[in-house]
Amino acid sequence: MSYDLVNWKYIGHSVPTLGFGSNGTYVYTASSVTGPWQQKTKISTCYYDAGMLIDDDNTIYIAYGNTQLSVAQLSKDGLSQVKTQVVYQTPSTIGTLEGSRMYKIKGSYYIFATRPANGQYILKSTNGPFGPYEVKQLLLNLPGPISGGGVPHQGGLVQTPAGEWCYMAFVDSYPGGRVPALAPIGWGSDGFPVLQTSNGAWGTSYIAPLPLRPLESPSGIDYFNGTSLGPQWEWNHNPDTTRNTLSRRILGPTSSGTIILNVENMKDGDRAGFALLRDTSAWVGVRRDGTALKISMWSGLTMTSTWATANTGSEVSSASVSGTRFWLRVYADIHAGTGKQGYFYYSTDGKSFQKLGSLTLNQAWNFFPGYRYAIFNYATKTLGGSVLIESFKVDSPGLTT
């Protein structure tokens, strides 16, 4: 949620579980944008990478597809398909188009489509939602605002109450993930939008489109008060009683996360700790073997391109400890580019931290979410053990001691 398109905060999750089966489109409904969301129906057509338009007469249209772009019309309640039609076949001179966003502006229909991951094209129809459409390039290989990052793309239009237009895109900025980028939009005499650039590039700063309204800082301490997690937290899987990893996005470009871990109720064989989670991961945590406790750092955990576990890693360093409360800290440098580092620390008193090792972060694009902080707990022998996470603290630009 944002009041000014610059400062944002999390307010909810799109769906409670990824309860998808066969190919198709799953429709969820809620009485509030904050949820809870419930799966209402399934439409047999798969609306790949789709955007929705609710027309002036409340007719619902969906623009979707990869290279062959289509528009579907839904029923009045949005729960079934009335018709679907191919409206544009992308020529080889453009390549792949996907990520459709659909609008109606001054009587014309527009489909914003991205050429991944370096371009944005606009389709425009003055003859209704099913076309025919003409196409024009909005941007291609435009230098972005983040040093080492990609081209802003796959975005959409936003109109302010004053009638001004902005284009909200994202920038591939790995190892951190995709970062929002905002720029003003004007309109040409041909009815196509025109991006406001600066010296042939996406500007590194623009005049804010609305009065700025700062929100609460993303840094600070979460004491996990109450009966539910804040919307900034997500399970790394469908929630159930046997899974074990809770994650949240890393605050960039550098920050550290620190948890206080109470291990009083750990059982023999249990492992609990704090990780940098992606397709190449590492963690620092507590291992209990018999009555002995050890702080351990593990690295070399990897996943395949289908998110399956390829390697559970190995221990790279450790220290024997005693007590029931431990401080675990992870520092991450997620500036865009290669060779960025994550560092792993522990403390027995919350004051003096010892470094156990590091991880070179993978900057490949394939795992879109980028690196995340992850808190985990799992058993290797018997179930029944537990740990208490007393708090989670974010410091920016981050603590390394």
Secondary structure, DSSP 8 states (H G I E B T S, - for coil): --SSSSS------S-SS----SSSEEEEE-SSTT---EEEEEESS--TT-EEEE-TT--EEEEE-SSEEEEEEE-TTSSSEEEEEEEEE--TTT---EEEEEEEETTEEEEEEEETTTEEEEEEESS-TT---EEEEEEES---SSTT----EEEEEEE-TTS-EEEEEEEEETTTEEEEEEEEEEE-TTS-EEE--BTTB--S----SS-------S-EEE---SSS--TT-EESSS--SS--EEEEE--SSEEEEEEEEE-TT--TTEEEEEEEESSEEEEEEEEEETTEEEEEEEEEEEE-TTS-EEEEEEEEEEEEE-SSEEEEEEEEE--SSSS-EEEEEEESSSSS-EEEEEEE----SSSTT--EEEEEEEESS-S----EEEEEEEESS----
